[in-house]
Amino acid sequence: MATKFNFIILFTAFSVIISSLNAQDNSQLIQSLQVDVVYLSSNLLEGREAGKSGCEIASKYIASRFEEIGLEPKGLGGSWFAPFDFQYKANPHETTGGEPRISSNVVGYLDNSAKTTVVIGAHYDHLGMGLPGASLYVGDPAIHNGADDNASGVASLLFLAKYLKNSNLKNNNYLFLAFSAEELGLIGSKKFVESPTINLENVNYMLNMDMVGRLNDEKVLAINGVGTSPTWKDALAKIDVDGIKVKTTDSGVGPSDHTSFYLKDLPVLHFFTGQHTDYHKPSDDSELINYQGIYDVSMYIATLIKDLNSVGKLVFTKTKDESQQGASFKVTLGVMPDYVFDGEGMRIDAVMEDRPAIKAGLEKGDIVIQIGDVQVNSIYDYMDGLAKFKKGDKTKVKVKRKDAVLEKEVEF
Ligand SMILES: [Zn+2]
């Protein structure tokens, strides 16, 4: 109750500020980005944990901003919200059960009566008081404000909604998606692609902003997924926005919501200004955000959308990391890697029946840190390690399980 009451007062105050932003110069656009980030990452929203009240308040704020910008609601039943239920599991070793929870994606639409639709997304949930398994903070429970992760991406989403609403870029429709439960394993985006509120066959491409609030002095912007369409590399090479330098990776699979769209064979890009020591800690606060940086990144994305306006539907390509997997492995462990794990090693998301891993006693949640002689710091090291074996070989696999390091003998 107290939180909701505060929300109304604060929201009213912010609305006054927003409505006073009539002129279109940069400083006012940047101020609007700041208002969104400061509100979403304030203590009032208690870290926006999916299924909890702070997250629901954030979803209502985003819906009210969509409405103010002049989007159409495109959730369920003509509302702004596409609710979904899921099982929350505090312990990743649990295979069944969990706590039933409900959260919502927030969905706004800009209909230009075009044949194709561009999807633009950002997750708005975060770690609450420090979700176990995701928080990197050691200490008493504390609000994880998530200003960079990912109030920054939501602010950019709202900026682009306003920009495209006022633009003459009408060869695509635009779907704006604020995802929930990303931090719990890309749940909101997975639910959306399973039950989309538009026809996914008409989606041109998907852009995801996850952590765009810490553009550094060198202005290096990471863009992941450039292998998902032959159009991306040339299109990005042409863009020159305020000295932004781009560092790209090909893979369409990564630790954020674009992965869910890539797995539906859609071209995707993920925009990211990089890791920092406040990542997944209570100190990821709004004072540390580079607001001019969010503006620059958003203008970079707006320029990309503008350059692609007349290009038509992009061709999709599967990325290397995936096709290599099928081609060069003679053996498998029989596990599902956890693609959203961003610690050191390869965390096992599931073990399959009657396969080498389960026979060796490996479990869901174990983190593989060595295979044979190969030290495993990432999922790519894990793949390199596996490629060294053939059927019938035996080797030692080292895994971390909670605080212990175990060594298991695996026969492929
Ligand atoms: Zn995160």
Residues whose N, C-alpha, C, O or C-beta is under 5 A from the ligand:
A	BS01	ZN	D149
